[in-house]
Amino acid sequence: MYITITPQKMGGNYSKSSADFVGYLEKENQGLEQQDMEHFFNQNGDEISAEEVVREIDGNTAKLEKHEPRFYSITVSPSKYELKRLQNHSKDLQKYTREIMKDYVASFNREINGRPVNIDDIKYYAKIEHQRTFKGTDKQVQENQPFATKILQLKTEVRNVQEGRAEGNVKKLEKEIGKLEREAPHQQNGKRIVQGMP
């Protein structure tokens, strides 16, 4: 299990709204029918709308300073082995997330009115992602970028030769493209990892 906790980052100043982040988490729902969508959930509720999540998070910032993040993102990523052990991925991960959040809150070691902070004292919303794609900020994509740049340059040269704007050997250029594709340090199923790849 891989778990990260990341504060909201929006350049030098923090955005006043969680709307962009919630919109990003909604990407898997695009084009789906209502009954097929993956909804947000929290400790006590399922099927929470994105609008409610934004409204609740944005409305919970009264005591924050201007320079403080408005929310934190906690990512829980089970391994392939752990996923294979689950009976019902979504329901089992929801249950696990709810237990993790209880432990997370207990680790605060704080009190409210003389009692330890508990799960009902925090506001959180979670969402199960079934498919992840590589982003431009991922290490694999960034380390493959010099290869991608050179491949794009060579493909432009091939097009210029084919359209008569330049002279050159197309087969030789295509051979170099193939070599660069194979030499890129990060591969998945025999293909160079690029942004947007599952």
N, C-alpha and C positions, 0 to 999 in steps of 0.2 A: 504494500500500500504506500503510495506516494502522496504526501499532503503538503500543500504550500499555503501560506497566509500572506497576502499582498495588499498593502494599502492602496487606495484609489490614487491613480497617477494621471494627471491631465496637464502636463507641461508645468510651468513654474507656478501657476495658480490653480487651485482645485476648482473644478466645475461645481456649480451650485446644485446640479441635478445628477441623478443616477441614470437618467433616461438613455444615454448613449450606451452604457454598459448593459442595461437591461435589454435594449434593442439588439445588442450583439448576442446576448444569450438566447434571443428569440429566433436566431437564424435558421434553426432546424425546423421551425414551424411554418416557414414561408411556403405557401402553395398547398398546405395540408388542410383537410376538412377539420372542423371543430373537434369531432370525436377522435381524430388521429393525432391531435396536438399533445405535446408534452408540456404540462402546466407547472408553474411554480408551486412549492409547498413549504410549510414551516412546521413547527412542533405540533401544532394543533389542527392544521388544515391542509387540504389537498385542493387542486384545481384553482389556484389563486392566479388572477389575471396579471399581466405585465403592468397594466395601468395602476392596479392596486399596489403592486410592489414599488413602483416609482413614487406614488403618492405617499406611502408609508415611510419609505427611506428618506425622501426629501423633507418630510414633515418631522423628522426625528433629529434635527441638527441644531436645535435652539442653543445648547450649551457649548457648541464647538467654536473654537477660534477660527478666524479666517484662513489661517495657514494649515489647519488640521484636515486630514482626509474625512470625507463625508461617509465613507463606508470602506469595508475591507472585503476582499474576495478570498474565499477559502476554497481551494481546489482539492478534491479527494479523487485520486486516480488509482483504481485497483489494477493489479497486474493481470495478465491474460490467465494465469493460473487461478487467481482469486475469482475472476469472472466466470470461469468454467465451473466453479464450485457453487455458484448461485443457482437457485431454482427458478426464480422470477426476477430478472435483473432489476427492473424498475422498482418493484415493491421491496425487494431485499435491500437495495441501495438507499431507498427512502428510510427504511427502518434503521439501517446502519448510520446514516447521516444524522438522524435524530439522536442516536446514542452518542455519536461523536460530539454533537453540539452540547449535550449535557456535560461531558467531560471537559470540553473547551471552557464552558462557563465556570465549572468548578475550579479550573486552574487560575482564575482571576485572583483568588485569595482576597476578596473584598467583601465588605459588609454593607448592607442597606438597612438602616434602622435597627442595628444590632443583630441582624441575621445574615448568614452567608448569601451571596448573590446566587440566584437559581435561574433555570431556563426561562421562566416567565418574566424575568427582569430584562431580557435582551430582545432585540427585534432582528430576526434573520429570515431570509428566503433562500430556498435552494431549488436547483433544477438539475435533472438528469440529462446528460448529453449522451446520445447514442453513437454519434459519429463526430470525430474530430478531424480537422484539416490543418495542414502546416500553414503557419502564418509567416509573413515576411520577417518577423522579429525572431523566429525560431533559429537556434544555432545551426541546424542542418541546412536551412535555406541560405542563411548568411554565409556559411563556409562554402557552399556550392556556387555562390554568386559570381566569383571571378570566372568560373567555367561557363556559367550562363551568359555572361557578357561576351566572352570570346565566341561562344556558339552563335549568339545573335549576330555578331559581326561577320562571321563566316557565312551564315545563312543569307545575309544581305549581299555579300560578295557573290554567292551562287546566283541569287536573283538578278544581280546586275549583269553577270556573264550570260545567263539564259536570255535576258531581254536585250542584249547587245550593247549595253552601256559600258561594259568593261571586258577586258580579255582575261582569260584564265582557264584552268582545267577544273571543270565541275566535279569530276570523279575524285580528283585529289582533294578538293575542298570538302566534299562529302565524307571522304575517308577521315580527314582531320576532325570533322564534327563528331563522327562515330567514336573516335579515339577519346575526345574530350568528354563525351557522354559517359564512357566507361571509366574514365579516370577521376570523375567527380568523387569526392570523398564520402558522400552520403548517398546511399542507394536504397531503394525499396523495391522488391520484386524485380530486380534487374534494371530499374529505371532511376535516373537522377531525381532526387527529391527536389520538388519545386513548390512554391506557394500555391495553396489550393488543393494539393494532393491529399487524399484521405490518409 
